[in-house]
Amino acid sequence: MSLREAAKRSGLSHAYIRDLELERNRSTNERITPSPDTLKKLSIAYSYPYTDLMIKAGHLKSEDVQNTEAFRAENAKIPLDEVLYIEIGRKAITYRTREGTASVAVESLLDFSTFLDELEENGFYKTDADVYANFRQIRKYDEARGKLYFDEDGKGPFVPLSSLRQKKYHTLILRSVAANTNSALEFSFENCGTSHSLDKRLGTES
């Protein structure tokens, strides 16, 4: 693969990739170490294992990988489709279900990076600080107070929703609530100065 092709696939500049090959910044002559995010892009571009790149760059040790396997095994015991929301702490990940909470200790950077990659695939989105909500479990959206509830009455567990993410996920939240409660989907057309309710059930007009 040419440098330009690698650059196109990874989204990195071909000059930077050349510096990585030489292990130094040609402008400053200083040793260069790619960040985990850069390594992720290279892993995808070259179809090369991300973990191996992390070890070669010095971000991980072999024992970290073994710890990660144990971490994944613990996570597998908690089905994500039953989780309401997840709190990401510095040392542990806490799961909230309708039955209670459970925590899994985090041992390495790889634990975080691999786990976060899986969340969006399973319908989880970051709502505030270190909280990830399962949008497949949301039953009520309190837009005025910035809260997402997991019951239709709005009296049970909830997660806060920052104003920035409220704007970003507004339509997705409405769709999720409609799908989860099998109810009508309401759209607001603010630019027209009016609000219209389109009676759709799971995306099908009635």
C-alpha positions as CSV (number, residue, x, y, z in Angstrom):
1,M,0.0,0.0,0.0
2,S,1.3,3.4,-0.9
3,L,1.6,6.2,1.7
4,R,-1.1,8.2,0.0
5,E,-3.4,5.2,0.0
6,A,-2.7,4.5,3.7
7,A,-3.4,8.2,4.4
8,K,-6.7,8.0,2.5
9,R,-7.8,5.0,4.4
10,S,-6.8,6.2,7.8
11,G,-7.6,9.9,7.6
12,L,-4.0,10.7,8.6
13,S,-1.5,12.7,6.5
14,H,1.0,10.7,4.4
15,A,3.8,12.8,5.9
16,Y,2.8,11.8,9.4
17,I,2.6,8.1,8.4
18,R,6.1,8.4,7.0
19,D,7.3,9.9,10.3
20,L,5.8,6.9,12.1
21,E,7.8,4.6,9.8
22,L,11.0,6.5,10.6
23,E,10.0,6.6,14.3
24,R,10.8,10.3,14.5
25,N,9.4,13.7,13.6
26,R,11.5,14.8,10.6
27,S,11.0,18.5,11.5
28,T,12.2,18.3,15.1
29,N,14.1,14.9,15.0
30,E,12.3,13.9,18.1
31,R,11.0,10.4,18.7
32,I,7.3,10.1,17.8
33,T,4.8,7.9,19.6
34,P,1.3,7.7,18.1
35,S,-1.7,8.1,20.4
36,P,-4.3,5.3,21.0
37,D,-6.7,7.2,18.7
38,T,-4.1,7.3,15.9
39,L,-3.4,3.6,16.4
40,K,-7.1,2.8,16.1
41,K,-7.2,4.6,12.7
42,L,-4.0,2.7,11.5
43,S,-5.5,-0.6,12.8
44,I,-8.5,-0.1,10.6
45,A,-6.5,1.1,7.5
46,Y,-4.0,-1.7,7.6
47,S,-6.4,-4.4,9.0
48,Y,-3.9,-5.0,11.8
49,P,-4.8,-5.9,15.4
50,Y,-5.3,-2.8,17.5
51,T,-4.1,-4.5,20.6
52,D,-0.8,-5.4,18.9
53,L,-0.3,-1.8,17.8
54,M,-1.0,-0.6,21.4
55,I,1.7,-3.0,22.8
56,K,4.2,-2.0,20.1
57,A,3.7,1.7,20.8
58,G,4.2,1.1,24.6
59,H,0.6,2.0,25.6
60,L,0.0,-1.5,26.8
61,K,1.8,-4.5,28.3
62,S,1.1,-8.1,27.5
63,E,-0.4,-8.6,31.0
64,D,-2.9,-5.8,30.2
65,V,-4.3,-7.9,27.5
66,Q,-4.8,-10.8,29.8
67,N,-6.5,-8.5,32.3
68,T,-8.8,-7.3,29.5
69,E,-9.8,-10.9,28.7
70,A,-10.9,-11.3,32.3
71,F,-12.7,-7.9,32.1
72,R,-14.6,-8.9,29.0
73,A,-15.6,-12.2,30.7
74,E,-17.1,-10.3,33.6
75,N,-18.9,-7.9,31.3
76,A,-20.4,-10.8,29.4
77,K,-22.2,-11.8,32.6
78,I,-24.3,-8.7,32.4
79,P,-26.6,-8.6,29.2
80,L,-26.5,-5.1,27.9
81,D,-30.1,-5.2,26.6
82,E,-31.2,-5.5,30.3
83,V,-29.1,-2.5,31.4
84,L,-30.8,0.9,31.8
85,Y,-27.6,3.0,32.0
86,I,-23.9,2.8,32.7
87,E,-21.6,5.0,34.7
88,I,-18.0,5.1,33.7
89,G,-15.7,5.7,36.7
90,R,-11.9,5.9,36.9
91,K,-11.6,2.4,38.4
92,A,-14.9,0.7,37.6
93,I,-17.9,0.5,35.3
94,T,-21.3,0.5,37.1
95,Y,-24.4,-1.0,35.5
96,R,-27.9,0.0,36.5
97,T,-30.6,-2.5,35.8
98,R,-34.2,-2.7,37.1
99,E,-33.1,-5.1,39.7
100,G,-30.2,-3.1,41.1
101,T,-26.6,-2.2,40.3
102,A,-23.4,-4.2,39.5
103,S,-19.8,-3.0,39.1
104,V,-16.9,-4.4,37.1
105,A,-13.3,-3.2,37.9
106,V,-11.3,-1.6,35.1
107,E,-7.6,-2.6,34.9
108,S,-6.3,-0.9,31.7
109,L,-6.8,1.7,29.0
110,L,-7.7,-1.1,26.6
111,D,-10.6,-2.0,28.8
112,F,-12.1,1.4,28.3
113,S,-11.4,1.7,24.6
114,T,-12.8,-1.7,23.6
115,F,-15.8,-1.3,25.9
116,L,-16.8,2.1,24.6
117,D,-16.6,0.9,21.1
118,E,-19.3,-1.7,21.9
119,L,-21.7,0.7,23.6
120,E,-23.1,2.6,20.6
121,E,-23.5,-0.7,18.7
122,N,-25.9,-1.8,21.5
123,G,-28.0,1.4,21.6
124,F,-26.1,3.3,24.3
125,Y,-25.4,7.0,24.0
126,K,-23.5,9.4,26.3
127,T,-26.0,11.7,28.0
128,D,-24.0,13.6,30.6
129,A,-20.4,13.5,31.9
130,D,-19.7,9.7,32.3
131,V,-23.2,8.4,31.9
132,Y,-24.3,6.2,29.0
133,A,-28.1,5.5,28.6
134,N,-29.6,2.6,26.8
135,F,-31.9,4.3,24.4
136,R,-33.8,1.1,23.8
137,Q,-35.0,1.3,27.4
138,I,-36.1,5.0,27.5
139,R,-39.8,5.4,28.2
140,K,-40.3,9.1,28.9
141,Y,-38.4,12.3,27.8
142,D,-38.7,15.3,30.1
143,E,-37.3,17.9,27.7
144,A,-37.9,20.9,30.0
145,R,-35.9,19.3,32.9
146,G,-33.4,17.5,30.7
147,K,-34.1,14.0,32.0
148,L,-34.6,10.6,30.4
149,Y,-36.8,8.1,32.4
150,F,-37.0,4.4,32.0
151,D,-40.7,4.2,33.0
152,E,-43.7,6.0,31.4
153,D,-44.8,7.6,34.6
154,G,-41.5,9.4,35.1
155,K,-41.2,8.3,38.8
156,G,-38.4,5.7,38.5
157,P,-34.7,5.8,37.6
158,F,-33.6,8.5,35.2
159,V,-30.4,10.0,33.7
160,P,-29.6,13.6,33.2
161,L,-29.3,14.9,29.7
162,S,-26.9,17.9,29.0
163,S,-28.2,20.7,26.8
164,L,-25.6,20.0,24.2
165,R,-26.6,16.3,23.9
166,Q,-30.3,17.3,24.2
167,K,-30.0,19.1,20.9
168,K,-27.8,16.4,19.3
169,Y,-30.1,13.5,20.2
170,H,-33.5,15.2,20.3
171,T,-35.0,13.4,17.3
172,L,-33.3,10.1,18.2
173,I,-34.8,10.3,21.7
174,L,-38.3,10.9,20.3
175,R,-38.0,8.0,18.0
176,S,-36.7,5.8,20.8
177,V,-39.5,6.7,23.2
178,A,-42.1,6.1,20.4
179,A,-40.6,2.7,19.6
180,N,-40.2,1.6,23.2
181,T,-43.8,2.6,24.2
182,N,-45.4,1.8,20.9
183,S,-46.9,5.3,20.7
184,A,-47.2,8.1,18.2
185,L,-44.0,10.0,17.1
186,E,-44.2,13.7,17.5
187,F,-42.0,16.1,15.5
188,S,-41.5,19.8,16.2
189,F,-40.9,22.1,13.3
190,E,-39.4,25.1,15.1
191,N,-38.4,27.0,11.9
192,C,-42.1,27.1,10.9
193,G,-43.2,28.3,14.3
194,T,-45.6,25.4,14.6
195,S,-45.7,22.0,16.1
196,H,-47.2,19.0,14.2
197,S,-47.9,15.6,15.4
198,L,-47.4,12.9,12.8
199,D,-49.2,9.7,13.9
200,K,-46.6,7.1,13.1
201,R,-46.3,3.8,14.9
202,L,-42.7,2.5,14.6
203,G,-42.2,4.4,11.4
204,T,-45.4,3.5,9.6
205,E,-48.1,6.1,8.9
206,S,-51.5,5.3,10.1
